[in-house]
Amino acid sequence: MLEAELGPFTVQDVAVRELADRASAGLACGEVTEANIYALVQTATFGMEGSSACWPEDDDSAFLGLPKRDLKAEIKKVLATL
């Protein structure tokens, strides 16, 4: 959807499990670095099964009393503010 609005961009594939394991091992060895912490945040947010980026099409909007929104329309609104 973003490419449709902004044009093509480069995508970098990441081995998520490896990234998480490497960052966890680093932290376990006392390497409390920005890179290790950021790697774990990335994997938890975007890449692993059960991450916060994985949710069903039928979300809890109605249960919460919120209107269902169109993702494409929301992306266009955000991009218009940049």
C-alpha positions as CSV (number, residue, x, y, z in Angstrom):
1,M,0.0,0.0,0.0
2,L,2.8,2.4,0.8
3,E,4.5,1.7,-2.6
4,A,1.3,2.5,-4.3
5,E,1.4,6.0,-2.8
6,L,5.1,6.6,-2.6
7,G,6.6,4.5,-5.4
8,P,8.8,1.5,-5.1
9,F,11.4,1.2,-2.3
10,T,14.0,-1.4,-1.3
11,V,12.9,-4.2,1.0
12,Q,15.4,-5.9,3.2
13,D,14.5,-9.4,4.3
14,V,15.6,-10.3,7.8
15,A,15.9,-13.7,9.5
16,V,13.8,-12.7,12.5
17,R,14.6,-15.7,14.7
18,E,18.3,-15.2,14.1
19,L,18.1,-11.5,14.9
20,A,16.2,-12.2,18.1
21,D,18.6,-14.9,19.2
22,R,21.7,-12.8,18.5
23,A,20.3,-9.8,20.4
24,S,19.2,-12.0,23.3
25,A,22.6,-13.6,23.5
26,G,24.3,-10.2,23.4
27,L,22.1,-8.9,26.3
28,A,22.7,-12.1,28.3
29,C,26.5,-11.4,27.9
30,G,26.0,-7.9,29.3
31,E,26.0,-6.2,25.9
32,V,23.2,-3.7,26.7
33,T,23.5,-1.8,23.5
34,E,21.0,0.2,21.5
35,A,21.4,-2.2,18.7
36,N,20.5,-5.3,20.8
37,I,17.5,-3.6,22.5
38,Y,16.2,-2.2,19.2
39,A,16.6,-5.6,17.5
40,L,14.3,-7.2,20.2
41,V,11.8,-4.4,19.9
42,Q,11.7,-4.9,16.1
43,T,11.3,-8.6,16.3
44,A,8.5,-8.4,18.9
45,T,6.7,-5.7,17.0
46,F,7.0,-6.8,13.4
47,G,8.4,-10.1,12.8
48,M,7.6,-13.0,15.1
49,E,4.5,-15.1,15.3
50,G,2.2,-13.4,17.7
51,S,3.8,-10.1,17.2
52,S,1.8,-6.9,17.6
53,A,1.8,-6.5,13.8
54,C,-0.3,-9.7,13.4
55,W,-4.0,-9.3,13.9
56,P,-7.0,-10.7,12.2
57,E,-9.1,-8.8,9.7
58,D,-12.0,-8.9,12.1
59,D,-10.5,-6.8,14.8
60,D,-12.1,-5.6,18.1
61,S,-13.2,-2.2,16.7
62,A,-16.9,-2.9,17.0
63,F,-16.5,-4.4,20.5
64,L,-14.8,-1.2,21.6
65,G,-17.4,1.0,19.9
66,L,-15.0,2.3,17.3
67,P,-15.7,2.6,13.6
68,K,-14.0,0.2,11.3
69,R,-11.4,2.2,9.2
70,D,-10.0,1.6,5.8
71,L,-6.2,1.1,6.0
72,K,-5.6,2.6,2.6
73,A,-7.5,5.7,3.5
74,E,-5.7,6.0,6.8
75,I,-2.3,5.7,5.0
76,K,-3.3,8.5,2.6
77,K,-4.3,10.7,5.5
78,V,-1.0,10.2,7.3
79,L,1.1,10.7,4.1
80,A,-0.8,14.0,3.4
81,T,0.5,15.4,6.7
82,L,4.2,14.8,5.7
